[in-house]
Amino acid sequence: MNGNDADVIIVGAGLAGLVAAAELVDAGKKVIVLDQEPPASLGGQAFWSFGGLFLVDSPEQRRMRIRDSRDLALQDWLGSAGFDRVEDRWPRAWAEAYVNFAAGEKRSWLRARGLRWFPVVGWAERGGYTANAHGNSVPRFHVTWGTGPAVIDPFVRRAREGEEHGLVSLRFRHRVTQLTVTNGVVDGVAGQVLEPSGVERGVASSRAAVGDFTLRAQAVVVTSGGIGANHDLVRRNWPPRMGNPPRHMLSGVPDHVDGLVLGISQAAGASIINPDRMWHYTEGIQNWAPIWSRHGIRILPGPSSLWLDALGRRLPVPLFPGFDTLGTLEHIMKTGHEHTWFILTQKIIEKEFALSGSEQNPDLTGKDVRMVLSRALPGAPAPVEAFKRKGADFIVEKNLPDLVRRMNELTPEPLLDPAQVEREVRARDRELDNPFSKDAQITAIRGARNYLGDKLIRVAKPHRLLDPKAGPLIAVRLHILTRKTLGGLETDLSSRVLRPDGEPLPGLYAAGEAAGFGGGGMHGYRALEGTFLGGCIFSGRAAGRAAAGAV
Ligand SMILES: Cc1cc2nc3c(=O)[nH]c(=O)nc-3n(C[C@H](O)[C@H](O)[C@H](O)COP(=O)(O)OP(=O)(O)OC[C@H]3O[C@@H](n4cnc5c(N)ncnc54)[C@H](O)[C@@H]3O)c2cc1C
């Protein structure tokens, strides 16, 4: 190791860092993995994730009678990404490589490591535009059996095995504040040792330092995640095309997603591109049992809820629940108000509300078949029911006037005109009199039910919102919820970090969310969902392999 502390230093023990570490262990290299959090948070965000993976033309899809192909997936990806910048050279190359991975080796590679998937494939980001535009033409969201914890498990195990064999040193409470550079080569890191912390997984830990450290290696891999919990950074990078940055946001990620290593890498000579591309949700609800600061949960909605803006006006076509996340965000920010409303029925909530996150899906996370099967029975899943009863954003009433009155009581000012809301609800309900309709949302709901998976467990039979048999009525106030960072450190296909002049910055690699999941933004402007965990795996693997080959 030539006087170095290890062959490779990895900054960040989330999924991308663990995958890189596993590759390095396989290659017999000595690795130090640093993380600012205590051991309880090993695995980073991925532990909390729903474990949804973008796979193309999988056996699960074929069993559900979905015909998919690499060409259709690439068409969808490019239609969503909308690459239009000179600096999209590497992001586009990553996008193509990633779609090939998702249509090729991804499933078998993960299956060999023990991953399995729920048989009903989900349809996220349905798009709603034309064939070449945003959205998934077909369902591709494969929920991992065991959700987030099962996704990280094989890589945690490999890192621990590496530890047992003296190849891996996992050092928690080590916060990197600098990448050291000698003669233009990144040759180590410096930072602070933080005081021990006994907080539980995901809970914000103290930042009090008890010492300093410097470590040297032939290569450094940055896998420090995105910026989602750093609302100042989110606001600073907010793209003008999406209006003014929101004043109020919930956090869909733990506090450690602070984005600071991005600036630290830039100071060492790295190029950051597409910082204005981000992926935030518009269906955030306040967690009634928060774990991290401003903790919000994302509703993964089916298509039937009526979506109203803060003034009670229906969102325009095709901004239906689950169709176009960023299109909806852009529209909301232009309304001058940051919250919106779902109005739905008991029948809809039972079938169409999924909550993103491992802890919100104890049946899938706990691999409990009986509990999973009970999803097909009447009644909402227990975590959804808990939100309905205890969530600050939920209102349940038997009739519309009472519902709207209580909706108005929930906001600082009563912004809703009850007559306007009633007009929207009644007009929508009238469109159900025929098996055909001019209302694009009703048509989309009926279209969705042509997919077996949606019909079975995801999309309620079309019905009138005011049908008492479908009730009670439910209103949910929705907040903007930060989540993913789509831009980041510019990397080539070997995950080597580039300098602003386009040449590799020797010694530095990046992967996962810190690298915009590869290239500095392989999603372009918009994402197809389920592509982030896989992006960590694909880019983490590339970084680990390239660093192993270089040292
Ligand atoms: C609730 C939830 C649900 C999700 N569901 C899905 C899903 O279904 N499908 C999907 O594809 N994606 C999903 N995602 C997104 C996905 O989980 C993340 O994008 C991905 O896990 C990011 O992994 P990462 O390794 O790049 O970064 P992270 O998981 O953020 O890990 C980075 C690590 O770096 C450490 N670190 C940061 N700065 C420093 C520093 N200065 N010094 C030392 N250590 C540092 C952090 O403490 C952290 O442990 C979800 C995310 C959440 C939160």
The ligand as an SDF file (V2000), in Angstrom:
LIG
                    3D

 53 58  0  0  0  0  0  0  0  0999 V2000
  -38.1360    6.4940    2.0280 C   0  0  0  0  0  0  0  0  0  0  0  0
  -37.3700    6.2470    0.7710 C   0  0  0  0  0  0  0  0  0  0  0  0
  -37.9100    5.4150   -0.2030 C   0  0  0  0  0  0  0  0  0  0  0  0
  -37.1870    5.1650   -1.3700 C   0  0  0  0  0  0  0  0  0  0  0  0
  -37.6780    4.2420   -2.2670 N   0  0  0  0  0  0  0  0  0  0  0  0
  -36.9470    3.9510   -3.3720 C   0  0  0  0  0  0  0  0  0  0  0  0
  -37.3780    2.9290   -4.2620 C   0  0  0  0  0  0  0  0  0  0  0  0
  -38.3780    2.2410   -4.0310 O   0  0  0  0  0  0  0  0  0  0  0  0
  -36.6450    2.7100   -5.3830 N   0  0  0  0  0  0  0  0  0  0  0  0
  -35.4970    3.4050   -5.6770 C   0  0  0  0  0  0  0  0  0  0  0  0
  -34.8750    3.1550   -6.7100 O   0  0  0  0  0  0  0  0  0  0  0  0
  -35.0430    4.3580   -4.8190 N   0  0  0  0  0  0  0  0  0  0  0  0
  -35.7240    4.6310   -3.6800 C   0  0  0  0  0  0  0  0  0  0  0  0
  -35.2530    5.5640   -2.7930 N   0  0  0  0  0  0  0  0  0  0  0  0
  -33.9880    6.2700   -3.1240 C   0  0  0  0  0  0  0  0  0  0  0  0
  -32.7390    5.4780   -2.7680 C   0  0  0  0  0  0  0  0  0  0  0  0
  -32.9430    4.7710   -1.5640 O   0  0  0  0  0  0  0  0  0  0  0  0
  -31.5410    6.4250   -2.6030 C   0  0  0  0  0  0  0  0  0  0  0  0
  -31.4360    7.2700   -3.7160 O   0  0  0  0  0  0  0  0  0  0  0  0
  -30.2390    5.6360   -2.4670 C   0  0  0  0  0  0  0  0  0  0  0  0
  -30.3460    4.6950   -1.4270 O   0  0  0  0  0  0  0  0  0  0  0  0
  -29.0460    6.5650   -2.2230 C   0  0  0  0  0  0  0  0  0  0  0  0
  -27.9230    5.7770   -1.8670 O   0  0  0  0  0  0  0  0  0  0  0  0
  -26.4570    6.3960   -1.7820 P   0  0  0  0  0  0  0  0  0  0  0  0
  -25.5910    5.2740   -1.3830 O   0  0  0  0  0  0  0  0  0  0  0  0
  -26.1170    7.1130   -3.0280 O   0  0  0  0  0  0  0  0  0  0  0  0
  -26.5440    7.5180   -0.6370 O   0  0  0  0  0  0  0  0  0  0  0  0
  -27.0160    7.4580    0.9020 P   0  0  0  0  0  0  0  0  0  0  0  0
  -27.9080    6.3260    1.1650 O   0  0  0  0  0  0  0  0  0  0  0  0
  -27.5040    8.8200    1.2210 O   0  0  0  0  0  0  0  0  0  0  0  0
  -25.6740    7.1760    1.6980 O   0  0  0  0  0  0  0  0  0  0  0  0
  -24.6730    8.1470    1.8170 C   0  0  0  0  0  0  0  0  0  0  0  0
  -23.8950    7.9110    3.0960 C   0  0  0  0  0  0  0  0  0  0  0  0
  -22.8200    8.8670    3.1220 O   0  0  0  0  0  0  0  0  0  0  0  0
  -22.6760    9.3410    4.4290 C   0  0  0  0  0  0  0  0  0  0  0  0
  -22.0290   10.6590    4.3870 N   0  0  0  0  0  0  0  0  0  0  0  0
  -22.5140   11.8000    3.8510 C   0  0  0  0  0  0  0  0  0  0  0  0
  -21.6530   12.8000    4.0330 N   0  0  0  0  0  0  0  0  0  0  0  0
  -20.5910   12.2980    4.6930 C   0  0  0  0  0  0  0  0  0  0  0  0
  -19.3790   12.8440    5.1760 C   0  0  0  0  0  0  0  0  0  0  0  0
  -19.0840   14.1260    5.0360 N   0  0  0  0  0  0  0  0  0  0  0  0
  -18.5000   12.0270    5.8010 N   0  0  0  0  0  0  0  0  0  0  0  0
  -18.7830   10.7130    6.0050 C   0  0  0  0  0  0  0  0  0  0  0  0
  -19.9330   10.1460    5.5830 N   0  0  0  0  0  0  0  0  0  0  0  0
  -20.8240   10.9250    4.9160 C   0  0  0  0  0  0  0  0  0  0  0  0
  -24.0810    9.3930    4.9770 C   0  0  0  0  0  0  0  0  0  0  0  0
  -24.0840    9.3870    6.3900 O   0  0  0  0  0  0  0  0  0  0  0  0
  -24.7160    8.1420    4.3570 C   0  0  0  0  0  0  0  0  0  0  0  0
  -24.6160    7.0260    5.1950 O   0  0  0  0  0  0  0  0  0  0  0  0
  -35.9310    5.8130   -1.6010 C   0  0  0  0  0  0  0  0  0  0  0  0
  -35.3970    6.6650   -0.6250 C   0  0  0  0  0  0  0  0  0  0  0  0
  -36.0940    6.8680    0.5620 C   0  0  0  0  0  0  0  0  0  0  0  0
  -35.4670    7.7380    1.6170 C   0  0  0  0  0  0  0  0  0  0  0  0
  1  2  1  0
  2  3  1  0
  2 52  2  0
  3  4  2  0
  4  5  1  0
  4 50  1  0
  5  6  2  0
  6  7  1  0
  6 13  1  0
  7  8  2  0
  7  9  1  0
  9 10  1  0
 10 11  2  0
 10 12  1  0
 12 13  2  0
 13 14  1  0
 14 15  1  0
 14 50  1  0
 15 16  1  0
 16 17  1  0
 16 18  1  0
 18 19  1  0
 18 20  1  0
 20 21  1  0
 20 22  1  0
 22 23  1  0
 23 24  1  0
 24 25  2  0
 24 26  1  0
 24 27  1  0
 27 28  1  0
 28 29  2  0
 28 30  1  0
 28 31  1  0
 31 32  1  0
 32 33  1  0
 33 34  1  0
 33 48  1  0
 34 35  1  0
 35 36  1  0
 35 46  1  0
 36 37  1  0
 36 45  1  0
 37 38  2  0
 38 39  1  0
 39 40  1  0
 39 45  2  0
 40 41  1  0
 40 42  2  0
 42 43  1  0
 43 44  2  0
 44 45  1  0
 46 47  1  0
 46 48  1  0
 48 49  1  0
 50 51  2  0
 51 52  1  0
 52 53  1  0
M  END
$$$$
